[in-house]
Amino acid sequence: VASVCEISLRFVVRALALFM
């Protein structure tokens, strides 16, 4: 089970990728 921190980190990385 992925932790909340891991999910948040992946979400932030994906958002940065979209903005870039």
C-alpha positions as CSV (number, residue, x, y, z in Angstrom):
1,V,0.0,0.0,0.0
2,A,1.4,3.3,-1.0
3,S,1.7,5.9,1.7
4,V,0.1,9.4,1.4
5,C,3.5,11.0,1.1
6,E,4.4,8.8,-1.8
7,I,1.1,9.6,-3.6
8,S,1.6,13.3,-2.9
9,L,5.1,13.1,-4.2
10,R,4.1,11.4,-7.4
11,F,1.2,13.9,-7.9
12,V,3.7,16.8,-7.5
13,V,6.1,15.3,-10.0
14,R,3.3,14.7,-12.5
15,A,2.1,18.3,-12.1
16,L,5.6,19.6,-12.7
17,A,6.0,17.5,-15.8
18,L,2.7,18.9,-17.1
19,F,3.8,22.5,-16.5
20,M,7.2,21.9,-18.1
